[in-house]
Amino acid sequence: MADEPRTKEQRKADVLARLSAPVADAFVATADGDQPALVPFTLCWFGERLLLATGRKSITVRNLTASGRARIGFAPTRDVIMIDVALEATLPVASAEAEGAAYAEQNDWDPREAGEAYVFLVLRPVRIQAWREENELPGRLLMRDGEWLV
């Protein structure tokens, strides 16, 4: 039998804890027309934004630049966090001092050492859902249109 569903307040606290945890790994889904791309990344939670570091010429950069949207999924499947994001900025890693310091502190590498081949994608959460089991599906929506509902 599944545990009692968490309150929305507890779910929000759990989401924020996961986003700010060391080495926050997730899958980032983007698309180019009907060609989807799903890529694993380590993310950073910084100033109510998600930072993603990747190669300037990657498919993720191309797709996000073209559409301005992505979906990020944190697993495991029995503790899901699904975040729809909008691209807010693309920053060269060499000139992103505050972002680079935050990313390096939260994670196990510093993208600024990769040089000009890498960029930070600054992603603004638009919609956040979180659930564990079926009994949490009814209250899974925590953020809508960039505003927390709790």
C-alpha positions as CSV (number, residue, x, y, z in Angstrom):
1,M,0.0,0.0,0.0
2,A,1.3,3.4,-0.9
3,D,2.2,6.0,1.8
4,E,-0.2,8.8,2.3
5,P,0.2,11.5,-0.4
6,R,2.6,14.4,0.6
7,T,1.2,17.8,0.9
8,K,1.9,20.3,-1.8
9,E,4.2,22.2,0.7
10,Q,6.2,19.0,1.3
11,R,6.4,18.3,-2.4
12,K,7.7,21.8,-3.1
13,A,10.3,21.4,-0.3
14,D,11.3,18.0,-1.8
15,V,11.6,19.5,-5.3
16,L,13.8,22.4,-4.0
17,A,16.0,19.9,-2.0
18,R,16.5,17.8,-5.1
19,L,17.3,20.8,-7.4
20,S,19.9,22.1,-5.0
21,A,21.5,18.7,-4.1
22,P,25.0,18.0,-5.1
23,V,25.3,16.7,-8.7
24,A,21.6,17.1,-9.7
25,D,21.3,14.7,-12.6
26,A,18.3,14.8,-15.0
27,F,17.2,14.1,-18.5
28,V,16.6,17.1,-20.8
29,A,14.1,16.6,-23.7
30,T,14.1,19.0,-26.6
31,A,12.9,18.7,-30.2
32,D,13.5,19.9,-33.7
33,G,10.2,19.4,-35.4
34,D,9.3,15.8,-35.0
35,Q,12.9,14.8,-34.1
36,P,13.1,14.5,-30.3
37,A,16.4,14.5,-28.3
38,L,16.7,13.2,-24.8
39,V,20.1,13.9,-23.2
40,P,21.4,13.4,-19.6
41,F,22.8,16.4,-17.9
42,T,24.0,17.6,-14.5
43,L,22.1,20.8,-13.6
44,C,22.5,23.6,-11.1
45,W,19.8,25.5,-9.2
46,F,20.8,29.1,-9.1
47,G,18.6,32.2,-8.5
48,E,15.3,30.3,-9.1
49,R,16.8,29.1,-12.5
50,L,18.3,25.9,-13.8
51,L,21.7,26.1,-15.3
52,L,22.8,23.6,-17.8
53,A,26.3,23.5,-19.2
54,T,26.9,22.0,-22.6
55,G,28.8,22.3,-25.9
56,R,28.0,25.4,-27.9
57,K,27.2,23.3,-30.9
58,S,25.2,20.5,-29.2
59,I,21.8,19.4,-30.3
60,T,20.4,20.6,-27.0
61,V,21.6,24.2,-27.7
62,R,20.3,24.1,-31.3
63,N,16.9,22.8,-30.3
64,L,16.5,25.2,-27.3
65,T,17.6,28.2,-29.3
66,A,15.1,27.3,-32.0
67,S,12.1,26.5,-29.8
68,G,12.9,28.2,-26.5
69,R,11.4,25.2,-24.6
70,A,12.5,22.0,-23.0
71,R,11.2,19.5,-20.5
72,I,13.4,18.2,-17.7
73,G,12.8,14.9,-15.9
74,F,14.3,13.9,-12.6
75,A,14.0,10.2,-11.8
76,P,13.5,7.6,-10.3
77,T,10.1,6.7,-11.6
78,R,8.6,6.5,-8.1
79,D,9.8,10.0,-7.2
80,V,9.2,12.1,-10.3
81,I,9.9,15.8,-10.9
82,M,8.9,17.1,-14.3
83,I,9.8,20.6,-15.2
84,D,8.9,22.5,-18.3
85,V,11.3,25.4,-18.9
86,A,11.8,28.4,-21.1
87,L,15.3,29.4,-22.4
88,E,16.1,32.7,-20.7
89,A,19.7,33.2,-21.8
90,T,22.7,31.5,-23.4
91,L,26.0,32.6,-21.7
92,P,29.6,31.8,-22.6
93,V,31.0,29.9,-19.7
94,A,34.1,32.1,-19.6
95,S,32.1,35.3,-18.9
96,A,29.5,33.8,-16.5
97,E,31.3,34.3,-13.2
98,A,28.4,34.0,-10.7
99,E,26.8,31.2,-12.7
100,G,30.0,29.4,-13.1
101,A,30.9,29.6,-9.4
102,A,27.5,28.3,-8.4
103,Y,27.6,25.5,-11.0
104,A,31.1,24.4,-9.9
105,E,30.1,24.5,-6.2
106,Q,27.0,22.3,-6.7
107,N,28.6,19.8,-9.1
108,D,31.7,17.7,-9.7
109,W,33.2,19.8,-12.5
110,D,33.7,23.3,-13.6
111,P,32.5,24.0,-17.2
112,R,34.5,27.3,-17.2
113,E,37.6,25.1,-17.6
114,A,36.2,23.8,-21.0
115,G,36.8,27.2,-22.6
116,E,34.8,28.8,-25.4
117,A,33.4,25.5,-26.6
118,Y,30.9,25.5,-23.8
119,V,27.9,27.7,-22.8
120,F,25.5,27.9,-19.9
121,L,21.8,27.7,-20.8
122,V,19.8,29.6,-18.2
123,L,16.4,27.9,-18.0
124,R,13.4,29.5,-16.3
125,P,10.9,27.0,-14.8
126,V,7.4,27.5,-16.2
127,R,5.6,24.4,-14.9
128,I,6.6,21.9,-12.2
129,Q,5.0,18.6,-11.4
130,A,6.0,16.2,-8.6
131,W,4.6,12.8,-7.6
132,R,5.6,9.5,-6.2
133,E,2.7,7.1,-6.6
134,E,-0.7,7.2,-8.2
135,N,-2.2,8.6,-5.0
136,E,-0.1,11.8,-5.6
137,L,-1.2,12.4,-9.2
138,P,-4.2,14.6,-8.3
139,G,-1.9,17.2,-6.5
140,R,1.1,17.0,-8.8
141,L,1.0,20.5,-10.2
142,L,3.2,22.8,-8.1
143,M,4.0,25.6,-10.5
144,R,2.0,27.1,-13.4
145,D,3.0,29.9,-15.7
146,G,6.2,30.4,-13.7
147,E,4.4,30.9,-10.4
148,W,4.4,28.6,-7.4
149,L,1.0,27.4,-6.5
150,V,2.1,26.7,-2.9
